[in-house]
């Protein structure tokens, strides 16, 4: 690779070298395992001191981006592409350390299911089972807080209530749970920064959204909740929820039927479904830590230090070009509207699919944490091939453009255009698509499954971005 050194720049030479190599990794010019030129060669070509190059390489190694293979040789680390900017902000796309602990625990009645399912401890019926599931809106609530502080309008938090509910409901859809769902919400707030008027809008947003779901065939009800004033733990607000359900074991989508030879239908995360009141950017509730900092400007770091972790490197805190009211390129929305766009629920769609064609739906995967790689954890001996994806929405194009995030990481962090996948026999794809499209959303067969080509039969994914092939495995 060719380095450009600007001797008149205020940036130290070692950082110029490190930043150019880091950018090459982020943009895919350098891939995992690629060998870097020798220290001596870079020093000679750049006409800089050898110790300067050594310092640059040590800086990159400390960040986990490169690793030494010998005294004079370095290569790009395998982990550098999977986590990158996301990990540097204290977030994990793969949650490998979480799975390392959780995967050793009892996995329930149906070990391959999307959610853990237990015996029916609530009523003792051997033909039934229980599920209790927790999730939340993540750091999206911090963006709502910014909008509230900038505009004074607390109604923005209605969407955050919806985000928290959807992240639970749409996980439960993947096991077939669409009725008799009992919700409990938890709000952890800093009472100085998140007053009662904002809390009232969260509660109002919860009740309104539950009614919307019930009006579209999803039986979900409120069981109350908890508001905790924990100003020592958060500077703003965190919104989480938990849903409990009792199901017939015979109704559970277990995940065991995801196997080679199937069609994969992707349902768009963007646009406007018939049951939605406005345009959806497709952002969902995953990857918002990076989206917030990559898109929004230093203006927010200066005014609202309570919205970020002071241990995060300063060059990764609100390092974007935009303010909330700026137009999002290629979109009719502003940047603020796009990143606060309420997470789409697929519950009305799945409720109708399971009512009209229950035997044709073999598996459902919610592409939440892990983005397009979420599928790797389901089915056995499967090679997932995603070679005809839906268009990438403007919000994700903007994030990649301003951040330089590698494509491989983008598909691991964000849904990139579809957030729910339906697995079915290839002959059933067309009739299922007909039902889905009744709701006014884009959907298409985005790929298929094959037999794993790995020696140990482990699942793996091939994803096509145009003509570029991206490969993933656990």
C-alpha positions in Angstrom: 0.0 0.0 0.0 1.1 3.6 -0.6 1.2 6.0 2.3 0.9 9.8 1.9 2.8 11.8 4.5 1.9 15.5 5.0 4.9 17.2 6.7 2.9 20.4 7.2 0.1 18.7 9.1 -0.4 19.1 12.8 -1.2 15.4 13.0 1.9 13.5 14.2 3.5 11.4 11.4 3.0 8.1 13.3 -0.8 8.9 13.5 -0.9 9.7 9.8 0.5 6.3 9.1 -1.7 4.5 11.6 -4.9 6.4 10.4 -4.2 5.5 6.7 -3.8 1.8 7.6 -6.9 1.9 9.8 -8.9 3.4 7.0 -7.7 0.8 4.6 -8.9 -1.9 7.0 -12.3 -0.2 7.6 -13.0 0.2 3.8 -12.0 -3.4 3.0 -8.8 -2.5 1.1 -7.0 -4.6 3.7 -8.7 -7.8 4.7 -8.3 -10.1 7.7 -5.0 -12.0 7.4 -3.5 -9.6 4.9 0.3 -9.1 5.5 1.4 -5.5 5.9 4.6 -4.2 4.3 7.7 -4.6 6.5 8.5 -1.8 8.9 11.8 -1.1 7.1 10.0 -1.0 3.7 7.4 1.5 4.9 10.1 3.7 6.5 12.1 3.8 3.4 9.2 4.5 1.0 7.7 7.1 3.3 11.1 8.6 4.0 10.4 8.5 7.8 12.3 7.2 10.8 11.9 3.5 11.5 10.9 4.2 15.1 8.0 6.3 13.7 6.6 3.3 11.8 7.1 1.1 14.8 5.1 3.5 16.9 2.3 3.6 14.3 2.2 -0.2 14.2 2.1 -0.4 18.0 -0.8 2.0 18.1 -2.7 -0.2 15.7 -1.8 -3.4 17.6 -3.0 -1.8 20.9 -6.4 -1.3 19.2 -6.5 -4.9 18.1 -6.4 -4.0 14.4 -3.1 -5.7 13.5 -0.9 -8.4 15.1 2.8 -9.3 14.9 3.7 -12.5 13.2 7.4 -12.0 13.6 9.8 -9.2 14.7 9.4 -7.3 11.4 6.1 -8.6 10.1 2.5 -7.7 10.9 -0.9 -8.8 9.5 -4.5 -7.6 9.8 -6.2 -9.2 12.8 -9.2 -11.5 12.1 -11.2 -9.7 14.8 -10.5 -6.2 13.4 -13.2 -6.5 10.7 -15.9 -8.1 12.8 -16.0 -5.5 15.6 -14.1 -2.3 14.5 -15.7 1.0 15.4 -18.6 -0.8 17.2 -16.3 -2.5 19.7 -14.3 0.7 20.2 -17.5 2.2 21.6 -18.0 -0.6 24.1 -20.5 -2.5 22.1 -20.3 -6.0 20.5 -21.9 -7.0 17.2 -21.3 -10.7 17.8 -21.7 -10.7 21.7 -19.3 -13.6 21.6 -18.5 -13.2 25.3 -22.2 -13.3 26.2 -22.8 -16.5 24.1 -19.7 -18.1 25.6 -21.5 -17.9 29.0 -25.1 -18.4 28.0 -24.6 -21.2 25.6 -23.4 -23.4 28.5 -26.7 -23.0 30.3 -29.8 -25.2 30.0 -31.3 -24.3 26.6 -34.9 -25.2 27.4 -37.5 -27.5 25.8 -36.6 -26.6 22.3 -32.8 -25.9 22.2 -32.8 -24.6 18.6 -35.6 -22.1 19.1 -35.1 -18.3 18.7 -36.0 -17.7 22.3 -35.5 -20.0 25.4 -38.7 -22.0 26.1 -39.3 -23.8 29.4 -41.8 -26.4 30.6 -45.1 -24.9 31.8 -44.1 -23.9 35.3 -46.9 -21.4 35.5 -49.9 -23.8 35.1 -48.2 -27.2 35.2 -49.8 -28.4 31.9 -47.4 -30.9 30.2 -48.7 -30.0 26.8 -47.9 -26.3 27.2 -44.7 -24.3 27.7 -43.6 -20.9 29.0 -41.5 -18.1 27.5 -40.3 -15.0 29.3 -38.3 -12.6 27.1 -36.5 -9.3 27.9 -35.1 -6.6 25.6 -35.2 -2.9 25.2 -34.7 0.2 23.0 -30.9 0.3 23.6 -29.1 3.6 23.2 -31.8 4.9 20.9 -33.3 6.5 24.0 -30.2 8.7 24.1 -31.0 10.1 20.7 -34.6 10.8 21.8 -33.2 12.6 24.7 -31.1 14.8 22.4 -34.1 15.6 20.3 -36.2 16.4 23.5 -33.5 18.7 24.8 -33.1 20.4 21.5 -36.8 20.9 20.7 -38.5 20.7 24.1 -41.0 18.2 22.7 -41.4 15.1 25.0 -43.7 13.2 22.5 -40.5 11.9 20.9 -40.4 9.3 23.7 -43.6 7.6 22.4 -41.5 6.0 19.7 -38.9 4.8 22.2 -41.7 2.9 24.1 -42.6 1.3 20.8 -38.9 0.3 20.1 -38.7 -1.5 23.4 -41.9 -3.4 22.9 -41.0 -4.4 19.3 -37.6 -5.7 20.2 -39.4 -8.2 22.4 -42.5 -8.9 20.3 -40.6 -9.5 17.1 -38.2 -12.0 18.8 -41.2 -13.9 20.1 -42.7 -13.9 16.6 -39.9 -16.2 15.7 -41.2 -19.0 18.0 -44.8 -18.4 16.8 -46.0 -16.4 19.9 -48.7 -13.9 18.7 -51.4 -14.1 21.4 -51.9 -13.8 25.1 -48.6 -11.8 25.6 -48.2 -10.1 28.9 -45.9 -7.1 29.0 -44.0 -5.4 31.8 -41.9 -2.3 31.2 -38.9 -0.9 33.2 -37.7 2.7 32.9 -34.4 3.5 34.5 -34.0 7.3 34.5 -32.0 10.2 35.7 -34.9 12.2 37.2 -33.0 15.5 36.9 -32.7 15.1 33.1 -35.7 13.0 32.4 -38.7 14.6 34.1 -42.3 13.5 34.7 -43.6 15.0 31.4 -41.3 12.8 29.4 -42.2 9.7 31.5 -45.9 10.4 30.8 -45.2 10.3 27.1 -43.4 6.9 27.4 -46.4 5.5 29.2 -48.8 7.0 26.7 -46.7 5.6 23.8 -46.8 2.1 25.4 -50.6 2.0 25.7 -51.2 3.4 22.2 -48.9 0.9 20.6 -50.4 -2.1 22.5 -53.8 -1.0 21.2 -52.5 -0.8 17.7 -51.1 -4.3 17.9 -54.4 -5.7 19.3 -56.3 -4.0 16.4 -54.1 -6.0 14.0 -54.6 -9.4 15.5 -51.8 -9.5 18.1 -53.0 -10.3 21.6 -50.8 -8.3 23.9 -51.6 -6.7 27.2 -49.9 -4.5 29.9 -49.0 -6.0 33.2 -47.6 -2.8 34.7 -44.0 -2.0 35.2 -41.3 -0.2 37.2 -39.8 3.3 37.1 -36.4 3.4 38.9 -34.6 6.7 39.6 -30.9 5.7 39.1 -29.1 8.9 38.4 -25.8 7.4 39.5 -26.1 4.8 36.7 -27.4 6.8 33.7 -27.3 10.4 32.7 -30.5 10.1 30.6 -33.0 7.2 30.4 -33.0 3.5 29.6 -36.2 1.8 28.5 -36.6 -2.0 28.7 -39.4 -4.4 28.8 -40.3 -8.1 29.4 -43.0 -10.3 27.9 -44.3 -13.5 29.3 -46.5 -16.0 27.4 -47.9 -19.5 27.8 -48.0 -21.5 24.5 -49.1 -24.9 23.3 -46.0 -26.9 22.5 -47.5 -28.0 19.3 -47.7 -24.3 18.1 -44.0 -23.5 18.7 -41.7 -22.8 15.8 -38.7 -24.6 17.0 -36.1 -23.7 14.5 -35.4 -27.4 13.8 -36.9 -27.1 10.3 -34.3 -24.6 9.1 -32.2 -26.8 6.8 -30.6 -27.0 3.4 -32.8 -26.6 0.3 -35.1 -23.8 1.5 -36.0 -20.3 0.2 -35.2 -17.3 2.4 -37.8 -14.4 2.2 -36.6 -11.0 3.4 -39.2 -8.5 4.6 -38.2 -4.8 4.3 -37.4 -2.7 7.3 -38.0 0.5 5.4 -41.0 2.3 3.7 -44.5 2.5 5.2 -46.6 -0.5 6.1 -50.4 -0.2 6.0 -50.4 -0.3 9.8 -47.8 2.4 10.3 -48.5 6.2 10.5 -45.4 7.4 8.8 -42.3 6.6 6.7 -39.8 4.2 8.3 -36.1 4.6 7.6 -35.4 1.0 8.5 -32.9 1.7 11.2 -34.6 -0.4 13.9 -33.0 -0.5 17.4 -29.6 -2.1 16.7 -26.4 -0.3 16.0 -27.7 3.0 17.3 -24.5 3.6 19.4 -22.4 3.8 16.2 -25.2 5.4 14.2 -25.5 8.2 16.7 -21.8 9.0 17.0 -21.0 8.5 13.3 -23.8 10.7 12.0 -24.1 13.4 14.6 -21.6 16.3 15.2 -19.4 17.5 18.1 -22.2 20.0 18.9 -23.9 17.2 20.9 -20.7 16.2 22.7 -20.2 19.8 23.9 -23.8 20.4 25.0 -24.8 16.9 26.3 -21.9 15.1 27.9 -24.4 13.0 29.9 -25.2 11.1 26.7 -21.9 9.2 26.2 -19.2 7.2 28.0 -16.2 9.4 28.8 -14.0 6.4 28.4 -14.7 6.1 24.7 -11.9 7.5 22.5 -12.7 11.2 21.7 -12.3 10.7 18.0 -15.3 8.2 18.1 -17.6 10.5 20.1 -20.1 12.5 17.9 -17.7 12.5 15.0 -20.2 13.0 12.2 -21.2 16.0 10.0 -24.9 16.3 10.9 -27.3 17.9 13.3 -30.7 16.3 13.9 -32.6 18.8 11.7 -30.3 18.4 8.7 -31.7 16.5 5.7 -30.6 12.9 5.2 -29.0 12.5 1.8 -31.2 10.5 -0.6 -34.2 10.6 1.7 -37.3 12.8 2.5 -36.5 12.5 6.2 -34.1 14.6 8.3 -31.2 12.8 10.1 -33.1 13.0 13.4 -36.3 11.6 11.9 -34.3 8.7 10.3 -32.4 7.6 13.3 -35.5 8.0 15.6 -37.8 6.2 13.1 -39.7 3.7 15.3 -38.7 0.1 14.9 -41.1 -1.7 12.6 -43.0 -4.6 14.0 -43.7 -7.5 11.8 -46.4 -8.9 14.2 -49.4 -8.1 12.0 -47.7 -9.8 9.1 -46.6 -12.9 11.0 -50.0 -13.2 12.7 -51.6 -13.5 9.3 -49.0 -15.8 7.9 -49.5 -18.2 10.8 -53.3 -17.9 10.5 -53.4 -18.6 6.8 -50.4 -20.8 6.1 -48.9 -22.2 9.4 -47.5 -25.3 7.8 -45.6 -23.3 5.1 -43.6 -21.2 7.6 -40.7 -23.4 8.6 -38.6 -20.8 10.4 -38.5 -17.1 11.3 -35.4 -15.1 12.1 -35.4 -11.6 13.5 -32.2 -9.9 12.2 -31.6 -7.8 15.3 -28.3 -8.1 17.2 -25.8 -9.5 14.7 -27.6 -8.0 11.7 -27.5 -10.2 8.6 -25.4 -12.8 10.5 -28.1 -13.6 13.0 -29.1 -16.7 11.0 -25.8 -18.4 11.8 -27.1 -19.5 15.2 -30.1 -21.4 13.8 -30.6 -24.6 12.0 -27.9 -27.2 11.6 -25.4 -28.0 8.8 -26.6 -25.0 6.8 -24.9 -22.7 4.3 -27.0 -19.6 4.2 -26.7 -17.8 0.8 -28.1 -14.3 0.5 -27.5 -13.2 -3.1 -30.5 -11.0 -4.0 -30.9 -8.6 -1.1 -33.4 -5.7 -1.0 -32.1 -2.2 -1.7 -29.9 -0.6 1.1 -31.9 2.3 2.6 -30.3 5.8 2.7 -29.7 5.7 6.5 -27.2 2.9 6.1 -25.6 4.4 3.1 -25.1 7.7 5.1 -23.6 5.8 8.1 -21.1 4.0 5.9 -20.1 7.1 3.9 -19.4 9.3 6.9 -17.7 6.6 9.0 -15.8 4.5 6.5 -17.0 1.4 8.3 -16.1 -1.8 6.4 -18.9 -3.5 4.5 -18.4 -6.7 6.5 -19.0 -4.8 9.8 -22.0 -2.9 8.4 -23.8 -6.2 7.7 -23.0 -7.5 11.2 -24.2 -4.4 13.0 -27.2 -3.2 10.9 -30.1 -5.0 9.2 -29.2 -3.1 5.9 -32.7 -3.3 4.5 -34.6 -6.3 5.9 -35.1 -7.3 9.6 -37.2 -10.4 9.3 -36.5 -13.6 7.4 -39.1 -16.3 6.6 -37.8 -19.8 5.8 -40.0 -22.0 3.6 -39.9 -24.6 0.9 -39.0 -23.0 -2.4 -42.4 -23.8 -3.9 -44.1 -21.9 -1.0 -42.2 -18.6 -1.4 -44.6 -17.1 -4.0 -47.9 -17.6 -2.0 -46.2 -16.4 1.3 -45.0 -13.3 -0.5 -48.5 -12.7 -1.7 -49.7 -12.5 2.0 -46.8 -10.4 3.1 -47.3 -7.8 0.3 -50.9 -7.3 1.4 -49.4 -5.1 4.1 -47.8 -2.7 1.7 -44.2 -3.6 2.5 -41.4 -4.7 0.1 -40.4 -8.3 0.3 -38.7 -10.8 -2.0 -36.8 -14.1 -1.9 -33.3 -12.8 -0.9 -31.6 -16.1 -0.9 -31.6 -19.8 -0.2 -30.0 -22.5 2.0 -27.6 -25.2 1.0 -25.7 -27.9 2.8 -22.7 -26.7 4.8 -19.4 -27.0 3.0 -17.4 -26.8 6.3 -15.6 -29.9 7.4 -17.3 -30.0 10.8 -20.7 -29.1 9.2 -21.0 -25.8 11.0 -23.3 -23.1 9.7 -21.8 -20.4 7.5 -23.1 -17.5 5.5 -22.3 -16.1 2.0 -23.6 -12.7 1.4 -23.4 -10.9 -1.9 -23.0 -7.1 -2.0 -23.3 -6.5 -5.7 -20.4 -8.6 -7.1 -18.5 -8.6 -3.8 -18.7 -11.8 -1.7 -18.7 -11.5 2.1 -18.3 -14.7 4.1 -19.2 -15.2 7.8 -19.1 -18.1 10.3 -19.4 -18.4 14.1 
